């Protein structure tokens, strides 16, 4: 599973003319699912996002997590994180999970974050979405967790 995590001043996702998810300061998390991912992988991603120390502690050091600060997280499904552009001009999506496998795992990330105490907003799975955000820092990190790339999501 891949998660592109951005520290944001605000973020909002629209489907057509409807705002379906919106947060103020917090994290915007784009989640991509691989065919080998499972619920345990989703829980690891959520735990990693929740505890990432990328917020200022007041002394200029990034020592606080979203759990310690705003608790706001916007989660948006993003199968294109598994786009393979190594050959030709058209990305291949074969490394991305099928929707029937991916949707419950994105939901598991959301559920776990909520269980940890996050105020979670979401996009709408499978919809054409328009995401707007103001990146704070900017801080953007790519997390990779699971068997598809040899990472167990562990930290220092």
Backbone as CSV, one residue per row, in Angstrom:
resi,resn,N_x,N_y,N_z,CA_x,CA_y,CA_z,C_x,C_y,C_z
1,UNK,0.858,-1.172,0.000,0.000,0.000,0.000,0.895,1.223,0.000
2,UNK,0.482,2.209,-0.743,1.192,3.479,-0.788,0.272,4.578,-0.282
3,UNK,0.877,5.508,0.447,0.133,6.670,0.923,0.997,7.904,0.702
4,UNK,0.486,8.840,-0.055,1.150,10.120,-0.243,0.562,11.059,0.805
5,UNK,1.387,11.457,1.752,0.944,12.241,2.909,1.432,13.665,2.745
6,UNK,0.500,14.604,2.839,0.854,16.020,2.731,0.342,16.765,3.958
7,UNK,1.238,17.506,4.584,0.806,18.385,5.674,0.153,19.589,5.008
8,UNK,-1.064,19.908,5.410,-1.819,20.957,4.729,-2.354,22.007,5.697
9,UNK,-2.521,23.217,5.173,-3.225,24.270,5.897,-4.731,24.039,5.783
10,UNK,-5.128,23.465,4.639,-6.517,23.062,4.392,-6.544,22.155,3.172
11,UNK,-7.608,21.368,3.063,-7.810,20.511,1.887,-9.291,20.229,1.733
12,UNK,-9.704,20.115,0.474,-11.112,19.804,0.203,-11.202,18.989,-1.068
13,UNK,-12.171,18.087,-1.098,-12.400,17.261,-2.276,-13.858,17.435,-2.701
14,UNK,-14.034,17.628,-4.011,-15.364,17.815,-4.600,-15.671,16.689,-5.576
15,UNK,-16.928,16.317,-5.621,-17.456,15.439,-6.660,-18.563,16.253,-7.320
16,UNK,-18.398,16.524,-8.611,-19.283,17.461,-9.321,-19.222,18.794,-8.575
17,UNK,-20.344,19.324,-8.150,-20.347,20.604,-7.438,-20.489,20.441,-5.936
18,UNK,-20.374,19.212,-5.437,-20.567,18.930,-4.018,-19.226,18.721,-3.309
19,UNK,-19.020,19.437,-2.200,-17.861,19.181,-1.346,-18.190,17.935,-0.534
20,UNK,-17.407,16.872,-0.740,-17.679,15.612,-0.036,-16.737,15.394,1.145
21,UNK,-15.631,16.135,1.199,-14.703,16.041,2.318,-13.881,17.302,2.413
22,UNK,-13.660,17.760,3.655,-12.918,19.006,3.838,-12.307,19.026,5.228
23,UNK,-11.060,19.534,5.311,-10.404,19.723,6.603,-9.694,21.067,6.616
24,UNK,-9.403,21.539,7.815,-8.514,22.675,8.003,-7.106,22.122,8.125
25,UNK,-6.288,22.689,9.007,-4.926,22.188,9.169,-4.913,20.703,9.537
26,UNK,-4.015,19.949,8.912,-3.919,18.518,9.188,-3.157,17.815,8.097
27,UNK,-3.617,16.603,7.750,-2.956,15.795,6.737,-3.934,15.411,5.635
28,UNK,-3.479,15.550,4.405,-4.193,15.025,3.241,-3.436,13.759,2.838
29,UNK,-4.152,12.635,2.777,-3.522,11.341,2.525,-4.167,10.692,1.305
30,UNK,-3.380,10.545,0.237,-3.822,9.834,-0.954,-3.394,8.382,-0.783
31,UNK,-4.332,7.436,-0.917,-4.058,6.028,-0.628,-4.212,5.194,-1.889
32,UNK,-3.143,4.457,-2.219,-3.160,3.506,-3.324,-3.004,2.100,-2.782
33,UNK,-3.742,1.157,-3.360,-3.763,-0.220,-2.874,-3.205,-1.157,-3.943
34,UNK,-2.367,-2.090,-3.510,-1.821,-3.127,-4.386,-2.624,-4.416,-4.188
35,UNK,-2.601,-5.316,-5.164,-3.355,-6.570,-5.046,-2.947,-7.430,-3.853
36,UNK,-1.718,-7.300,-3.376,-1.245,-8.105,-2.254,-1.563,-7.497,-0.896
37,UNK,-2.133,-6.305,-0.858,-2.438,-5.644,0.408,-3.636,-6.285,1.080
38,UNK,-3.679,-6.141,2.408,-4.779,-6.698,3.190,-5.119,-5.738,4.329
39,UNK,-6.026,-6.146,5.201,-6.466,-5.286,6.297,-5.305,-4.960,7.234
40,UNK,-4.410,-5.912,7.455,-3.254,-5.643,8.314,-2.391,-4.529,7.720
41,UNK,-2.235,-4.535,6.403,-1.474,-3.484,5.727,-2.166,-2.133,5.918
42,UNK,-3.477,-2.116,5.767,-4.245,-0.875,5.934,-4.078,-0.318,7.345
43,UNK,-4.091,-1.194,8.324,-3.909,-0.753,9.715,-2.509,-0.172,9.924
44,UNK,-1.495,-0.796,9.327,-0.127,-0.276,9.437,-0.004,1.114,8.826
45,UNK,-0.630,1.303,7.666,-0.601,2.619,7.026,-1.268,3.657,7.927
46,UNK,-2.432,3.338,8.447,-3.141,4.279,9.316,-2.314,4.613,10.559
47,UNK,-1.715,3.600,11.171,-0.887,3.833,12.354,0.304,4.728,12.022
48,UNK,0.942,4.475,10.886,2.092,5.269,10.470,1.678,6.731,10.237
49,UNK,0.582,6.935,9.527,0.078,8.296,9.277,-0.211,8.999,10.593
50,UNK,-0.877,8.323,11.496,-1.302,8.906,12.769,-0.109,9.351,13.625
51,UNK,0.986,8.604,13.537,2.127,8.871,14.416,3.304,9.581,13.738
52,UNK,3.186,9.912,12.443,4.271,10.632,11.761,4.534,11.963,12.449
53,UNK,5.761,12.184,12.847,6.119,13.428,13.535,6.592,14.443,12.498
54,UNK,5.623,15.171,11.937,5.929,16.148,10.890,5.330,17.523,11.176
55,UNK,4.876,17.711,12.425,4.343,19.009,12.830,5.307,19.658,13.814
56,UNK,5.413,20.973,13.737,6.306,21.751,14.586,5.897,21.618,16.056
57,UNK,6.908,21.494,16.920,6.642,21.372,18.357,6.728,22.722,19.080
58,UNK,6.860,23.804,18.331,6.963,25.129,18.930,8.397,25.618,19.057
59,UNK,9.358,24.704,18.858,10.776,25.082,18.937,11.428,25.043,17.559
60,UNK,10.607,24.782,16.530,11.140,24.695,15.177,11.484,23.276,14.755
61,UNK,11.284,22.326,15.632,11.566,20.920,15.313,10.262,20.188,15.001
62,UNK,10.306,19.288,14.035,9.137,18.485,13.683,9.073,17.288,14.630
63,UNK,8.456,17.486,15.771,8.390,16.449,16.807,6.965,16.059,17.183
64,UNK,5.970,16.630,16.487,4.587,16.334,16.834,3.889,15.675,15.653
65,UNK,2.927,14.842,15.967,2.151,14.136,14.950,0.771,14.774,14.830
66,UNK,0.001,14.328,13.867,-1.381,14.794,13.752,-2.161,14.383,15.005
67,UNK,-1.780,13.280,15.633,-2.416,12.852,16.887,-2.205,13.877,17.993
68,UNK,-1.060,14.566,17.949,-0.721,15.568,18.964,-1.251,16.954,18.629
69,UNK,-1.741,17.133,17.414,-2.101,18.485,16.966,-3.563,18.552,16.548
70,UNK,-3.829,18.674,15.279,-5.173,18.986,14.793,-6.127,17.796,14.758
71,UNK,-5.596,16.570,14.638,-6.366,15.325,14.537,-7.167,15.234,13.235
72,UNK,-6.963,16.177,12.306,-7.720,16.217,11.053,-6.977,15.509,9.925
73,UNK,-7.670,14.581,9.262,-7.080,13.830,8.158,-8.122,13.712,7.043
74,UNK,-7.708,14.044,5.830,-8.536,13.826,4.644,-7.925,12.658,3.883
75,UNK,-8.696,11.576,3.702,-8.226,10.382,3.006,-8.923,10.299,1.658
76,UNK,-8.132,10.162,0.590,-8.661,10.081,-0.769,-8.040,8.872,-1.459
77,UNK,-8.874,7.994,-1.997,-8.406,6.845,-2.759,-7.690,7.328,-4.015
78,UNK,-6.539,6.698,-4.336,-5.728,7.178,-5.456,-4.997,6.016,-6.111
79,UNK,-5.690,5.268,-6.974,-5.063,4.113,-7.615,-3.879,4.506,-8.487
80,UNK,-3.829,5.757,-8.935,-2.743,6.177,-9.820,-1.386,6.214,-9.120
81,UNK,-1.350,6.063,-7.800,-0.066,5.952,-7.108,0.679,4.698,-7.547
82,UNK,-0.031,3.754,-8.156,0.595,2.544,-8.674,0.771,2.587,-10.189
83,UNK,0.702,3.759,-10.782,0.956,3.890,-12.211,2.418,3.619,-12.523
84,UNK,2.665,2.793,-13.513,4.026,2.455,-13.924,4.313,3.187,-15.236
85,UNK,5.272,4.088,-15.190,5.595,4.921,-16.361,6.961,4.589,-16.945
86,UNK,7.489,3.423,-16.629,8.832,3.073,-17.105,8.880,2.824,-18.607
87,UNK,7.777,2.418,-19.206,7.786,2.101,-20.637,6.716,2.920,-21.354
88,UNK,7.078,3.461,-22.479,6.123,4.179,-23.318,5.650,5.480,-22.703
89,UNK,4.530,5.956,-23.223,3.980,7.244,-22.785,2.698,7.096,-22.001
90,UNK,2.148,5.901,-21.986,0.890,5.672,-21.279,1.171,4.849,-20.030
91,UNK,0.758,5.334,-18.852,0.997,4.566,-17.626,0.264,3.222,-17.661
92,UNK,0.874,2.246,-17.033,0.240,0.947,-16.829,-0.309,0.919,-15.408
93,UNK,-1.489,0.357,-15.259,-2.123,0.306,-13.936,-2.144,-1.116,-13.375
94,UNK,-1.380,-2.036,-13.946,-1.453,-3.439,-13.524,-1.023,-3.655,-12.078
95,UNK,-0.237,-2.756,-11.509,0.203,-2.908,-10.123,-0.829,-2.421,-9.115
96,UNK,-1.904,-1.786,-9.586,-2.962,-1.296,-8.702,-4.010,-2.392,-8.493
97,UNK,-4.552,-2.438,-7.299,-5.597,-3.415,-6.989,-6.888,-3.079,-7.729
98,UNK,-7.660,-4.093,-8.015,-8.989,-3.903,-8.610,-9.880,-3.190,-7.589
99,UNK,-10.878,-2.454,-8.059,-11.734,-1.696,-7.137,-12.389,-2.537,-6.039
100,UNK,-12.826,-3.758,-6.362,-13.488,-4.575,-5.347,-12.530,-4.997,-4.230
101,UNK,-11.240,-5.016,-4.504,-10.237,-5.310,-3.472,-9.804,-4.028,-2.759
102,UNK,-9.669,-2.946,-3.508,-9.132,-1.696,-2.967,-10.118,-0.956,-2.063
103,UNK,-11.368,-0.893,-2.462,-12.331,-0.072,-1.702,-12.425,-0.449,-0.227
104,UNK,-12.561,-1.738,0.117,-12.632,-2.056,1.552,-11.330,-1.762,2.305
105,UNK,-10.202,-1.782,1.610,-8.936,-1.495,2.286,-8.750,-0.002,2.527
106,UNK,-9.201,0.820,1.599,-9.191,2.271,1.849,-10.139,2.569,3.016
107,UNK,-11.292,1.911,3.032,-12.235,2.071,4.146,-11.607,1.619,5.465
108,UNK,-10.767,0.587,5.431,-10.098,0.108,6.643,-9.093,1.133,7.165
109,UNK,-8.421,1.843,6.257,-7.522,2.926,6.678,-8.335,4.002,7.392
110,UNK,-9.453,4.394,6.794,-10.321,5.422,7.375,-10.838,4.975,8.739
111,UNK,-11.301,3.733,8.814,-11.847,3.203,10.063,-10.788,3.182,11.167
112,UNK,-9.585,2.736,10.830,-8.506,2.685,11.820,-8.135,4.083,12.303
113,UNK,-8.007,5.033,11.374,-7.697,6.407,11.780,-8.774,6.951,12.715
114,UNK,-10.033,6.709,12.383,-11.126,7.142,13.251,-11.047,6.492,14.622
115,UNK,-10.708,5.209,14.651,-10.568,4.498,15.911,-9.422,5.017,16.766
116,UNK,-8.408,5.550,16.130,-7.274,6.127,16.853,-7.590,7.518,17.392
117,UNK,-8.665,8.135,16.892,-9.052,9.459,17.364,-9.031,10.559,16.332
118,UNK,-8.774,10.204,15.080,-8.736,11.219,14.026,-10.133,11.704,13.670
119,UNK,-10.206,12.954,13.277,-11.399,13.506,12.637,-11.156,13.313,11.150
120,UNK,-11.794,12.291,10.572,-11.497,11.881,9.204,-12.566,12.361,8.242
121,UNK,-12.115,12.988,7.166,-12.974,13.311,6.019,-12.470,12.451,4.869
122,UNK,-13.325,12.203,3.881,-12.925,11.338,2.769,-13.415,11.895,1.443
123,UNK,-12.811,11.334,0.400,-13.325,11.534,-0.943,-14.408,10.489,-1.167
124,UNK,-14.734,10.231,-2.425,-15.736,9.223,-2.773,-15.078,8.218,-3.704
125,UNK,-14.961,6.990,-3.253,-14.271,5.947,-3.997,-14.865,5.809,-5.400
126,UNK,-13.992,5.778,-6.394,-14.404,5.543,-7.776,-14.974,6.744,-8.501
127,UNK,-15.162,7.848,-7.804,-15.731,9.040,-8.431,-14.627,9.891,-9.050
128,UNK,-15.017,10.713,-10.020,-14.104,11.726,-10.543,-14.092,12.847,-9.508
129,UNK,-12.946,13.067,-8.882,-12.856,14.036,-7.790,-11.932,15.184,-8.179
130,UNK,-12.198,16.316,-7.579,-11.328,17.478,-7.698,-10.817,17.787,-6.302
131,UNK,-9.512,17.679,-6.146,-8.876,17.886,-4.856,-8.152,19.218,-4.877
132,UNK,-8.430,20.046,-3.883,-7.734,21.320,-3.723,-7.132,21.340,-2.334
133,UNK,-5.903,21.880,-2.247,-5.263,21.931,-0.938,-4.200,23.007,-0.934
134,UNK,-3.833,23.399,0.254,-2.687,24.281,0.435,-1.676,23.507,1.263
135,UNK,-0.589,23.088,0.603,0.452,22.315,1.261,1.180,23.222,2.239
136,UNK,1.409,22.741,3.443,2.034,23.513,4.505,3.483,23.081,4.656
137,UNK,4.399,23.935,4.279,5.827,23.644,4.435,6.617,23.980,3.184
138,UNK,6.463,23.289,2.125,5.630,22.106,1.917,6.258,20.857,2.539
139,UNK,5.395,19.986,3.027,5.812,18.687,3.540,4.988,17.637,2.813
140,UNK,5.668,16.772,2.065,5.023,15.683,1.335,5.899,14.447,1.458
141,UNK,5.295,13.333,1.900,6.027,12.077,2.102,5.296,10.935,1.420
142,UNK,6.056,10.005,0.863,5.482,8.796,0.296,5.756,7.643,1.245
143,UNK,4.690,7.059,1.784,4.812,5.878,2.648,4.529,4.644,1.817
144,UNK,5.329,3.604,2.019,5.090,2.324,1.372,5.095,1.255,2.444
145,UNK,4.019,0.500,2.523,3.863,-0.531,3.538,3.300,-1.773,2.861
146,UNK,3.883,-2.933,3.163,3.326,-4.186,2.653,4.345,-5.021,1.926
147,UNK,3.884,-6.154,1.454,4.769,-7.141,0.841,5.148,-6.826,-0.586
148,UNK,4.425,-5.942,-1.260,4.695,-5.690,-2.666,6.014,-4.980,-2.917
149,UNK,6.636,-4.435,-1.862,7.908,-3.728,-2.050,8.876,-3.965,-0.909
150,UNK,8.592,-4.952,-0.078,9.549,-5.359,0.939,9.590,-4.519,2.191
151,UNK,8.695,-3.552,2.363,8.700,-2.719,3.553,7.651,-3.219,4.529
152,UNK,7.985,-3.199,5.791,7.011,-3.588,6.801,6.399,-2.380,7.494
153,UNK,6.771,-1.173,7.066,6.207,0.036,7.644,6.854,0.422,8.946
154,UNK,7.854,-0.313,9.375,8.502,-0.030,10.649,9.280,1.265,10.607
155,UNK,9.484,1.833,11.761,10.209,3.092,11.839,11.406,2.952,12.757
156,UNK,12.085,4.047,12.932,13.246,4.057,13.847,12.778,4.157,15.259
